[in-house]
Amino acid sequence: MNKEVRVRFAPSPTGGLHLGGVRTALFNYLFAKKHHGKFILRVEDTDQTRFVEGAEQYIVDCLEWCGISPDESPQKPGAFGPYRQSERKPSYRQYAEQLVASGYAYYAFDTPEELTAKRAAEPNFLYGQKSRMQMRNSLTLTQSEVSELLAQNAPHVIRIKMPADEQVTFADMIRGVVSFDTNLVDDKVLLKADGMPTYHLAVVVDDKAMEISHIFRGEEWLPSAPIHILLWKYLGWANEMPAWAHLPLILKPDGNGKLSKRDGDRLGFPVYAMNWTDPKTGDLTKGFKELGFMPEAFINLLALLGWNDGTDKEIFSLEELKASFSVERISKAGAKFDFEKAKWFNHEWIKQLPVGRLKLAVSSLLKQNGMEANEEKLAEIIELVKDRCTLLPDFVAQTAYFFTAPTEFDSAAVKPKWNTDKAIFFEEFANTLAIELTALELEASFKALAENKGLKPGEVMLPLRIMLVGGKFGPGVFDIVKLLGKEETQNRIAKGIAEFNS
Ligand code: GLU
């Protein structure tokens, strides 16, 4: 590639960030990094009616949490600003006017009432080749009528004039050659009555101004591609047009259509990257982060929604993804989202991440639950239980007994077979507990003592666990003994004996 690779993630700041959006950002990021290029965040905020306070900062925070922060953004401008579409407002009209002057677009003066009436009369009404000559626009009005309306500042929009009987054909990096019949595309508005561009005009002007080299975006934008391609051509920029890649959709778990936030609510899993609170209604939608996903797992699972490296490998760090990512291996077919699989990724990551990487998130969760430990103890606890945790909050249940002695015991598992021999054995084990031994040595001495007392080690292992943790769970019981320490273990054994004797 001779031109510098410059790709952009171009969300509209309208609410929570859907995992499909993060996947688009991720693929842009990976492509940029693979080709030593730039990953840009551009905020597409020209639709004032959909603008939501706080949504831009939220998007920035989500990207940061995922570890895919942009090289250029509204917060970190480079030489290609502005990075918010609305701030480029003064420049769009000139391009729209240029298109009118060259015959590729026209002024339309139809009032909203006129359009509503037209749509009511003709339910399938499309403003385009078949209908444009019946409407009030610069194609049907005389030159002087148009000049007069413009001089009076009459409200108007500028529409693209879709050509008749043309095929717009381009090579999509994922889909191969794609063709559109211009007869089936309507005359989209390019500049709105408020002077703001629509998405179609803004996206082309901005991609040109920011020297974007490749466009990776969701498949839902494919129908817009012919309009954008014609605009690149009509504005005289055909030679600088970026390459296009339309990413496969992320589908509902049953494969039946695009995954929406509503599906997540209905099926009980998150769809947004992070918690999102709607500033108008105050409604909170839970995100992957707050549900206890590690960002390493989140980007890993997203990368595999529509891409693989051609092998069975599933666990990829961001560094590995940067190295192995290739457009050729992005699939055309939609990718089904499977929440169980998403959790599997998180479990694998929790198991393999170093304790240092988990410590901050786990300690703050534990603190929220009134559980505090010093650095060293916390590290040991995490190391001991991390294989048992799928989501970060699992650390709370899996470690609670290290902080507070159990008050409830699974007695049903012990009492029926409890007897005085066992009580005597446990008293002696507690009294002679040599905490300086390793967990393995402790286990050996425990078993030796049991045999010495004529008990099978298997019969006393479970009671010990239940005395220490309350139930039949947790890591190796002698690892627990070591972490609890001598006095605490002795206290719990004493309490356990009393419990089972009663
Ligand atoms: N603003 C569009 C969105 O919200 C961007 C589409 C594109 O990348 O061209 O996704």
Boltz pocket constraint, residues with backbone or C-beta under 6 A from the ligand:
constraints:
  - pocket:
      binder: B
      contacts: [[A, 8], [A, 10], [A, 11], [A, 12], [A, 44], [A, 199], [A, 203], [A, 216], [A, 217], [A, 218], [A, 221]]
      max_distance: 6.0
